[in-house]
Structure formats: structure tokens, C-alpha cells
């Protein structure tokens, strides 16, 4: 299966040590199966770092996860929101996994998670506010071993 990573550099050999900060599923190397989503991520990262070039890297992902500890979040967002808040608290629970797979929430997710995380909203209110992109996904590689065994660089292209 072809997967994509949006950013500002060509990355032939992904390295989790270059993950600059924890995201939804902790510190790792994030990919998606959706090309348009990777392009959006690339443009966003170029804006954040004030770069002119946005790059999408393409990889071949092997489907044999049997020897890896994989966490997959179901469509129910209850466990997902608690996990994201845990990562924001600096908890390293995510490190027990090699790969974490789940949906991508819309651009308002940070506000919703913050309101829930600070106790301003309860879980029910937060879950009502969160909207997910039905066709978007994210796959976080947490262990270098998983990257080395499952991802192979294919190509890169510039996003305009």
C-alpha cells in the first residue's frame, strides 16, 4: 500500500528522533493513506516554518504488522480523546506501541481537547464538539524498528 508524509523535506529514511514534538499519538513519524491530506499537512508545515517548498514523500507500507504492537482506535472517539489528552499531559503510554492508527479530527480539535483537558468541558460535551474527517487517517510510527521493517521510500514531489 502507498502511504504519504507531508512536510518540507525529502525524507528517504524516516527517523523518529527527528520528530519535533508529540502530536495526537505522541512523538513519532506520521503518515496517511490519503494523498490530499499529506498535501495539506505539507502546506501547513511550510507555513509554520516559513518555507517556500512543501514536499510529499511517498512510501510503500508492508501490511504485515503481526510482529509489532499496534494500537488502532475504533470509530468511537471516547478512547481516542482520552489518549490524545494523555499524550498532551506528557504521559508516555504511547511508547508501549510500535504503531498507532486512528482518525484525524478537524482543525478545531486542539480547542476541543484543551477545553476537555482543562476540565472546562466534560467528555460528553467534548465528544459532541469533535468532528472527524471521515476519509482522513493517521498512522504514527512510534518505534524505529517498525519504520525500518515496514516503510520503504518510493518517491517525493513538490506541492504548489
Rosetta silent file (secondary structure, phi, psi, omega in degrees, C-alpha in Angstrom):
SEQUENCE: XXXXXXXXXXXXXXXXXXXXXXXXXXXXXXXXXXXXXXXXXXXXXXXXXXXXXXXXXXXXXXXXXXXXXXXXXXXXXXXXXXXXXXXXXXXXXXXXXXXXXXXXXXXXXXXXXXXXXXXXXXXXXXXXXXXXXXXXXXXXXXXXXXXXXXXXXXXXXXXX
SCORE:     score description
SCORE:     0.000 S_00000001
   1 L     0.000  140.276  176.852    0.000    0.000    0.000 S_00000001
   2 E   -88.400  133.410  176.753    1.237    3.522   -0.799 S_00000001
   3 E  -128.976  165.655 -170.437    1.259    5.986    2.117 S_00000001
   4 E  -133.782  148.974  174.185    2.238    9.645    2.341 S_00000001
   5 E  -131.446  121.640  179.012    4.065   12.061    4.636 S_00000001
   6 E   -95.685  134.227 -179.962    3.644   15.808    4.183 S_00000001
   7 E  -168.250 -150.890 -178.123    6.446   18.140    5.189 S_00000001
   8 L  -122.258    3.343 -178.764    9.194   20.450    3.974 S_00000001
   9 L  -133.403  152.904  167.815   11.981   17.932    3.304 S_00000001
  10 L   -76.991  126.157 -178.202   12.591   14.866    1.201 S_00000001
  11 L  -123.020   95.762  179.873   12.805   12.044    3.748 S_00000001
  12 L   -79.988  -30.201 -178.583   14.199    8.869    2.239 S_00000001
  13 L  -128.212   89.845 -179.475   14.985    7.291    5.609 S_00000001
  14 L   -58.684  141.596 -177.553   12.420    8.297    8.261 S_00000001
  15 L  -137.894  118.474 -177.131   13.873    8.641   11.744 S_00000001
  16 H   -65.724  -18.176  178.039   11.663    9.064   14.810 S_00000001
  17 H   -67.907  -15.545  178.600   14.433   11.020   16.533 S_00000001
  18 H   -95.199    4.789  174.593   13.639   13.907   14.182 S_00000001
  19 L   -68.385  119.896 -170.103   10.042   14.136   15.314 S_00000001
  20 L   -81.319  -17.775  177.075    9.989   17.667   16.657 S_00000001
  21 L  -167.481  156.640  176.846    7.098   17.323   19.098 S_00000001
  22 L   -68.732  138.265  175.785    4.405   14.934   20.237 S_00000001
  23 E  -111.274 -149.560 -175.878    1.189   15.101   18.239 S_00000001
  24 L   -51.991  -42.860 -174.292   -2.122   13.245   18.720 S_00000001
  25 L  -109.946   23.744  178.914   -0.467    9.890   19.278 S_00000001
  26 E    94.903 -170.827 -178.689    2.808   11.027   20.807 S_00000001
  27 L   -80.209  125.690 -178.814    6.217   11.587   19.294 S_00000001
  28 L  -176.880 -172.074  177.600    6.658    9.629   16.087 S_00000001
  29 E  -105.547  117.265 -172.629    6.712    9.644   12.308 S_00000001
  30 E  -100.624  134.598  175.961    3.222   10.304   10.940 S_00000001
  31 E  -132.875  171.458  176.927    1.873    9.101    7.609 S_00000001
  32 E  -144.270  159.152  174.634   -1.532    8.829    5.962 S_00000001
  33 L   -89.277   -2.984 -174.097   -3.148    6.759    3.246 S_00000001
  34 L  -108.115  112.034 -177.503   -4.743    9.934    1.825 S_00000001
  35 H   -57.220  -46.549 -178.380   -2.631   11.901   -0.665 S_00000001
  36 H   -62.394  -35.136  177.876   -4.663   15.132   -0.352 S_00000001
  37 H   -65.426  -43.799  177.948   -4.295   15.033    3.413 S_00000001
  38 H   -62.444  -38.163  177.908   -0.491   14.763    3.124 S_00000001
  39 H   -63.906  -40.973  177.272   -0.503   17.714    0.724 S_00000001
  40 H   -63.142  -44.455  178.044   -2.474   19.761    3.253 S_00000001
  41 H   -60.706  -40.835 -179.319   -0.010   18.785    6.019 S_00000001
  42 H   -62.878  -46.715  179.027    2.914   19.766    3.759 S_00000001
  43 H   -62.414  -41.551  179.996    1.457   23.211    3.049 S_00000001
  44 H   -63.206  -43.760 -179.699    0.684   23.756    6.730 S_00000001
  45 H   -65.913  -38.620  177.101    4.212   22.801    7.787 S_00000001
  46 H   -62.286  -40.035  177.190    5.711   25.114    5.143 S_00000001
  47 H   -64.122  -44.678 -178.970    3.576   27.954    6.529 S_00000001
  48 H   -60.215  -43.318 -176.264    4.628   27.204   10.117 S_00000001
  49 L   -95.882    8.905  178.365    8.329   27.176    9.242 S_00000001
  50 L    52.815   49.645  178.596    8.040   29.990    6.682 S_00000001
  51 L  -109.773  150.664  179.250    9.351   27.811    3.851 S_00000001
  52 L   -83.674  -27.441 -173.398    8.514   28.138    0.190 S_00000001
  53 L  -102.850  133.032  173.361    8.658   24.446   -0.614 S_00000001
  54 E  -114.094  134.779 -175.945    6.157   21.800    0.508 S_00000001
  55 E  -125.286  137.618  168.807    7.060   18.163   -0.070 S_00000001
  56 E  -111.845  123.621  175.665    5.039   14.961   -0.023 S_00000001
  57 E   -96.846  138.226 -179.384    7.071   11.802    0.474 S_00000001
  58 E  -112.472  137.251 -178.209    5.593    8.536   -0.769 S_00000001
  59 E  -133.588  154.049  169.669    6.344    5.184    0.842 S_00000001
  60 E   -93.921  126.097  179.315    5.394    1.579    0.351 S_00000001
  61 E  -107.408  119.753  174.797    3.871    0.223    3.573 S_00000001
  62 L   -72.323  144.163 -175.946    4.038   -3.507    4.173 S_00000001
  63 L   -92.353    3.207 -176.749    0.815   -4.850    5.645 S_00000001
  64 L   -89.235   88.198 -178.399    2.460   -7.455    7.876 S_00000001
  65 L   -93.816    2.784 -170.005    2.062   -5.941   11.354 S_00000001
  66 L   -53.690  -35.502 -176.873    1.997   -9.288   13.190 S_00000001
  67 L   -91.573   12.199 -178.713    5.329   -8.875   14.960 S_00000001
  68 L  -121.615  152.032  176.810    4.531   -5.319   16.100 S_00000001
  69 L   -87.362  107.612 -174.352    2.415   -3.886   18.893 S_00000001
  70 E  -113.426  130.653  174.748   -0.268   -1.917   17.035 S_00000001
  71 E  -108.345  122.561  177.358   -2.944    0.272   18.635 S_00000001
  72 E  -118.051  127.626  177.839   -5.943    1.019   16.441 S_00000001
  73 L   -88.450  130.394  177.363   -8.614    3.446   17.564 S_00000001
  74 L   -72.341  177.970  179.288  -12.159    2.483   16.606 S_00000001
  75 L   -63.212  -26.176  176.689  -14.657    4.975   15.205 S_00000001
  76 L   -67.519  123.104 -172.927  -15.819    5.640   18.772 S_00000001
  77 H   -88.586    0.479 -177.644  -13.831    8.691   19.878 S_00000001
  78 H   -59.768  -53.786  179.745  -14.110    8.182   23.662 S_00000001
  79 H   -65.331  -37.291 -179.343  -10.850    6.262   23.994 S_00000001
  80 H   -59.348  -49.762 -176.457   -9.225    8.461   21.328 S_00000001
  81 H   -65.147  -37.389  177.423   -9.834   11.767   23.154 S_00000001
  82 H   -65.536  -38.478  179.359   -8.537   10.350   26.449 S_00000001
  83 H   -66.532  -44.771  179.055   -5.416    9.064   24.705 S_00000001
  84 H   -60.848  -43.478  178.271   -4.755   12.421   22.997 S_00000001
  85 H   -63.673  -39.041  177.878   -5.133   14.233   26.341 S_00000001
  86 H   -61.169  -42.877  177.554   -2.772   11.758   27.969 S_00000001
  87 H   -63.577  -39.101  178.989   -0.153   12.482   25.305 S_00000001
  88 H   -66.848  -27.857  177.358   -0.644   16.231   25.854 S_00000001
  89 L   -75.353   -6.557 -178.838   -0.036   15.711   29.576 S_00000001
  90 L    90.969    3.480  176.943    3.358   14.320   28.687 S_00000001
  91 L   -65.824  146.669 -176.032    2.437   10.753   29.564 S_00000001
  92 L  -110.226   26.942  177.022    4.430    8.241   27.609 S_00000001
  93 H   -53.692  -34.853 -177.820    1.817    5.493   27.475 S_00000001
  94 H   -60.498  -24.574 -176.010    2.057    5.692   23.682 S_00000001
  95 H   -67.833  -12.548  177.323    5.621    4.336   23.815 S_00000001
  96 H   -74.177  -11.892 -178.520    4.318    0.827   24.512 S_00000001
  97 L  -105.465  151.816  172.688    3.159    0.707   20.879 S_00000001
  98 L   -88.329  -35.371 -176.306    5.146    0.435   17.667 S_00000001
  99 E  -141.962  139.262  175.938    2.342    1.861   15.531 S_00000001
 100 E  -128.331  130.580 -174.533   -0.815    3.805   16.379 S_00000001
 101 E  -124.643  135.122  177.314   -3.640    4.170   13.842 S_00000001
 102 E  -170.152 -178.990  178.776   -6.705    6.390   14.004 S_00000001
 103 E   -74.191  169.387  174.897   -8.894    9.087   12.527 S_00000001
 104 E  -115.664  127.070  177.587   -7.956   12.724   12.119 S_00000001
 105 E   -82.773  164.515 -178.755  -10.130   15.320   13.785 S_00000001
 106 L   -71.120  179.731 -173.945  -10.902   18.636   12.153 S_00000001
 107 L   -64.979  -14.555  179.345   -8.921   21.829   12.713 S_00000001
 108 L   -86.222   -0.650 -173.796  -10.908   22.685   15.858 S_00000001
 109 H   -57.896  -37.830 -176.823   -9.656   19.582   17.671 S_00000001
 110 H   -63.606  -39.850  177.386   -6.984   21.442   19.613 S_00000001
 111 H   -64.789  -45.562 -178.975   -9.568   23.805   21.107 S_00000001
 112 H   -63.336  -47.518 -179.567  -11.895   20.930   21.988 S_00000001
 113 H   -62.127  -40.730  178.798   -9.126   18.829   23.518 S_00000001
 114 H   -62.769  -43.977  179.891   -7.891   21.841   25.506 S_00000001
 115 H   -62.185  -41.431  178.322  -11.368   22.571   26.875 S_00000001
 116 H   -69.645  -46.105 -177.480  -11.762   18.920   27.888 S_00000001
 117 H   -60.229  -37.626 -179.536   -8.215   18.630   29.169 S_00000001
 118 L   -83.172   -3.376  178.485   -8.628   21.708   31.390 S_00000001
 119 L    83.005    7.660  179.244  -11.900   20.375   32.795 S_00000001
 120 L   -72.150  -40.537  175.312  -13.971   23.180   31.278 S_00000001
 121 L  -112.506  146.281  172.395  -15.976   20.671   29.246 S_00000001
 122 L   -83.280  174.519 -175.649  -16.858   17.147   30.286 S_00000001
 123 H   -59.646  -42.455 -178.323  -16.244   14.217   27.956 S_00000001
 124 H   -59.797  -44.116  179.196  -19.796   14.220   26.554 S_00000001
 125 H   -64.151  -44.815 -179.548  -19.571   17.889   25.548 S_00000001
 126 H   -60.604  -42.835 -178.908  -16.117   17.406   24.025 S_00000001
 127 H   -66.467  -31.329  176.366  -17.282   14.400   22.017 S_00000001
 128 H   -69.065  -32.766 -176.877  -20.238   16.391   20.652 S_00000001
 129 H   -79.976  -29.358 -176.460  -17.872   19.157   19.527 S_00000001
 130 L   -74.845  132.361  174.058  -15.284   16.956   17.829 S_00000001
 131 L  -122.070  134.036  178.428  -15.819   16.291   14.163 S_00000001
 132 E  -105.096  151.948  171.448  -13.642   13.862   12.302 S_00000001
 133 E   -77.721  114.424 -175.124  -12.719   13.834    8.649 S_00000001
 134 E   -59.582  -31.370 -175.498  -14.443   10.650    7.545 S_00000001
 135 E  -101.528   -2.694 -179.185  -11.893    9.946    4.832 S_00000001
 136 E   -93.678  150.567  175.570   -8.713   11.081    6.644 S_00000001
 137 E  -144.997  166.211  173.578   -6.496    8.852    8.735 S_00000001
 138 E  -141.175  139.834  178.014   -3.171    8.992   10.523 S_00000001
 139 E  -124.090  116.888 -179.472   -0.646    6.285   11.198 S_00000001
 140 E  -103.303  121.310  172.744    2.016    7.124   13.768 S_00000001
 141 E   -88.677  116.117 -177.314    5.201    5.101   13.757 S_00000001
 142 L   -95.502  -33.058 -179.335    6.459    5.195   17.332 S_00000001
 143 L  -106.573  141.572  176.954    9.329    2.714   17.045 S_00000001
 144 H   -63.986  -33.888  179.035   12.237    2.916   14.644 S_00000001
 145 H   -57.883  -42.756  178.955   12.065   -0.869   14.305 S_00000001
 146 H   -65.072  -42.753  177.645    8.584   -0.593   12.779 S_00000001
 147 H   -59.430  -50.595 -175.794    9.747    2.106   10.352 S_00000001
 148 H   -61.453  -32.182 -176.508   12.794    0.098    9.299 S_00000001
 149 H   -93.332  -22.905 -171.565   10.777   -3.059    8.700 S_00000001
 150 H  -115.529  -19.754 -177.113    7.550   -1.728    7.230 S_00000001
 151 E  -110.837  132.291  174.679    8.251    1.509    5.304 S_00000001
 152 E  -127.210  126.590  178.921   10.194    1.791    2.036 S_00000001
 153 E   -62.280  136.619  179.786   10.780    5.150    0.350 S_00000001
 154 E  -114.825  -53.757 -177.501    9.242    5.325   -3.109 S_00000001
 155 E  -167.839  175.430  174.824    9.309    8.956   -4.302 S_00000001
 156 E  -141.248  155.975  172.793    8.702   12.604   -3.405 S_00000001
 157 E  -148.182  154.940  179.820    7.012   15.507   -5.121 S_00000001
 158 E   -87.083  139.841  177.790    6.639   19.217   -4.522 S_00000001
 159 E  -102.396  130.946  179.505    3.230   20.608   -3.629 S_00000001
 160 L   -90.387    0.000    0.000    2.298   24.003   -5.055 S_00000001
